Amino acid sequence: MIKAYILILTYVGNLKSVLNEMKNLKNVESIAVIAGDYDIIVKANVNDLEELMELTDEIHAIKGVKRTNTQVVEKEIKI
């Protein structure tokens, strides 16, 4: 299992519609609206890097998504 955080930047005025589309995506564990350089962060769980690429392709296909930045989790420490 591969975990990743996908940071998403949307075009102005498209946040709500992008969020609605993202709710239907497979392999998405959580979606959060964030402040800063990006608008949304998605926590994803996939079986392999091919599935991660497919998920990012699906996100790029959503109208209103400007750019993504994917960060693969190498090690997660639970406190």
C-alpha positions in Angstrom: 0.0 0.0 0.0 1.3 3.4 -1.0 0.1 6.6 0.8 0.5 10.0 -0.7 -0.6 13.6 -0.2 -1.8 15.4 -3.3 -1.7 19.2 -3.1 -4.2 20.8 -5.5 -4.4 24.4 -6.7 -7.7 25.4 -8.3 -8.7 28.3 -10.5 -10.4 31.1 -8.7 -14.1 30.4 -8.2 -13.8 26.7 -8.9 -13.1 25.3 -5.4 -16.6 24.1 -4.6 -17.2 22.3 -7.9 -13.7 20.6 -7.7 -14.5 19.4 -4.1 -17.8 17.9 -5.3 -16.1 16.0 -8.1 -13.3 14.8 -5.9 -15.8 13.1 -3.5 -16.4 10.5 -6.1 -12.8 9.5 -6.7 -11.6 6.0 -5.8 -8.5 5.6 -3.4 -9.1 9.0 -1.7 -9.0 8.6 2.1 -9.7 12.3 3.0 -10.0 15.7 1.4 -9.2 19.0 3.2 -9.4 22.6 2.2 -6.2 24.4 3.3 -4.7 27.9 3.4 -1.5 28.7 1.7 0.0 28.0 -1.8 -2.6 25.3 -2.5 -6.3 25.1 -2.0 -6.9 21.4 -1.3 -4.9 18.5 0.1 -6.0 14.9 -0.6 -4.7 11.9 1.3 -4.6 8.9 -1.0 -4.1 5.2 -0.5 -3.2 3.2 -3.6 -1.8 -0.3 -4.3 1.1 0.9 -6.5 2.6 3.9 -8.3 0.5 3.1 -11.4 -2.7 3.6 -9.4 -1.3 6.8 -8.0 -0.6 8.1 -11.5 -4.2 7.1 -12.6 -5.6 9.1 -9.6 -3.6 12.2 -10.4 -4.7 11.9 -14.0 -8.3 11.8 -12.8 -7.7 14.9 -10.6 -6.1 16.7 -13.5 -9.2 16.0 -15.6 -11.5 17.8 -13.2 -12.5 21.1 -14.6 -11.1 23.9 -12.4 -7.9 22.1 -11.3 -4.9 24.3 -12.2 -2.0 22.2 -10.8 -1.1 19.4 -8.4 1.9 18.5 -6.4 2.1 14.8 -5.2 4.1 13.9 -2.1 4.6 10.1 -1.5 4.8 9.1 2.1 8.0 7.1 2.8 7.4 6.6 6.5 4.5 7.5 8.7 4.9 8.0 12.4 1.7 7.6 14.5 1.7 9.4 17.8 
